Structure formats: structure tokens, C-alpha cells
């Protein structure tokens, strides 16, 4: 799959963490349309960690949490698609995800096929609990090959935190975007740390494989799963502008159901978004 512009959308992790369910995802899909986010280009709705049961089924397949997602993930994908959005999910290159759910190590092909059967459009592939016996590059290459053979075009988001020399091998994995930094938190201090980390990274100019500075914290106001003091409106605006200018994917992380006017103004700034989405600029 070729992606020519930094992806844009919404991810559940920053605000909701493990507290996700079918009702929430459908509400987020509705709000992405109603708020103007979809019209502005934010078209991926991504469910992060904590969506599955703690064990695979008898055939080795991942199972959606029966309490959180009683109708299954294909039902969610159909609803998200009915709104004109694309549907994203999460797994990990290790034996477990970062939150302790089943990872995809050794199950890359069956998982890629499962995601394709659910009509998933975007896969975030994290780095927790990875094998020390296999090079990290090979773990990401294997999922890249699995996605390529899944029968569906799925955007590949390699969430390797820039570890293990990621810039040197990421272009061999088939990834469309790669995490260049550790996780973000909702504080100006942390945002500046990520900016400095990004500047220090020896990055290649990877065509159509966008360096990802992690999800946006604009509008979180110190609340949610990664809330940590919050920022001023000027700090949020600067954060958004830097992510846009660096060609990072723009994935909203606040609760979009109650965005205030300042948050909406920042996230829907047409001029800043245009810089991020300009092929020549990137």
C-alpha cells in the first residue's frame, strides 16, 4: 500500500486507554463527522490497545472482548465505514501487547488475515514484549509481509518508538509511518522533550514512510489516560504546528465529543493542515 500524505485521524489511547467499547467507538465515528474533522481530512478512526480477550480462540485467532464489543469488530468496521471513515486497530510485535493482551509474535499471518476479514484499514504495530532472539527489524518485516499477503490494503503504522536503529531498516518493512519518539503525555515539558528527541534522530528521507511523533494531545486539558498537567492554548497550537510542519501523521487524542472552541480552532486550522498534507513540502 502506498500512502503519499501523512495520515490523519483519531486514536482512542490518549484519552480512554482501556476504557473503550462499541458505544464509544460509534459515538466517536458520529462526532468525527459532525465536528468537521472528517471534512478537514481526519479520516482514520483507530482503536488502540485493550480491545481483545486475554486468550486467543481454539484456532489461534484474536477475539474481541465480548463485553466491550459484543457484536464483533466487523460490525464496528461496517459502522465506521458507513460514516465515510476508515477503521484502524492495534496489535504488538511481542508475545503481549503493552497492556498485557495477546501480541502477534508468531501469529503475524493469521492476525493480518483476521484484520483483513474484519475490513480493517489501518494497523498500529507496537513494540512491547518483543523477542530478544529475533531482530526487531525482522519482526516488523514479517508483519509487513503478512499485511501484504492479507488480501486487503491496510496502512501499516510501525510503532517502534525509534528503537533498535529504526531509521536504518524501516524502509524494508513496508511500513507507511513509523514512531520516531517515545509515548507522548499532555504536558508542555514532554512535548518539548519529544521535539528534541525527534531533532536528534538520524532520519532518512523516507518517501511515503512518515516519521510519527505520536498522537496529538491538543485539547486534552490534563484529562484522560495520558493527561499530565495539560497545556495552554498557545502551547497546544505550537504543538500542532510543529507536528504539521515536520510531516508527522496527525492523530487526534482528545475526547472529541466535548471539544471547546479553542481546540476545534487548532485542529481544524486549514492553513496548518495544508502544510502537513503538501506533497512537495513533505
C-alpha positions, 0 to 999 in steps of 0.5 A: 500500500502506498500512502503519499500524505501523512495520515490523519485521524483519531486514536482512542489511547490518549484519552480512554486507554482501556476504557473503550467499547462499541458505544464509544467507538460509534459515538466517536465515528458520529462526532468525527463527522459532525465536528468537521474533522472528517471534512478537514481530512481526519479520516482514520478512526483507530482503536488502540490497545485493550480491545481483545480477550486475554486468550486467543480462540481454539484456532489461534485467532484474536477475539474481541472482548465480548463485553466491550464489543459484543457484536464483533469488530466487523460490525464496528468496521461496517459502522465506521465505514458507513460514516465515510471513515476508515477503521484502524486497530492495534496489535504488538510485535511481542508475545503481549501487547503493552497492556498485557493482551495477546501480541502477534509474535508468531501469529503475524499471518493469521492476525493480518488475515483476521484484520483483513476479514474484519475490513480493517484499514489501518494497523498500529504495530507496537513494540512491547514484549518483543523477542530478544532472539529475533531482530526487531527489524525482522519482526516488523518485516514479517508483519509487513509481509503478512499485511501484504499477503492479507488480501486487503490494503491496510496502512501499516503504522510501525510503532517502534518508538525509534528503537533498535536503529529504526531509521536504518531498516524501516524502509524494508518493512513496508511500513507507511509511518513509523514512531520516531519518539517515545509515548507522548503525555499532555504536558508542555515539558514532554512535548518539548522533550519529544521535539528534541528527541525527534531533532536528534534522530538520524532520519532518512528521507523516507518517501511515503514512510512518515516519521510519527511523533505520536498522537496529538494531545491538543485539547486534552486539558490534563484529562484522560489516560495520558493527561499530565498537567495539560497545556495552554492554548498557545502551547497546544497550537505550537504543538500542532504546528510543529507536528504539521510542519515536520510531516508527522501523521496527525492523530487526534487524542482528545475526547472529541465529543466535548471539544471547546472552541479553542481546540476545534480552532487548532485542529481544524486550522486549514492553513496548518493542515495544508502544510502537513498534507503538501506533497512537495513540502513533505 
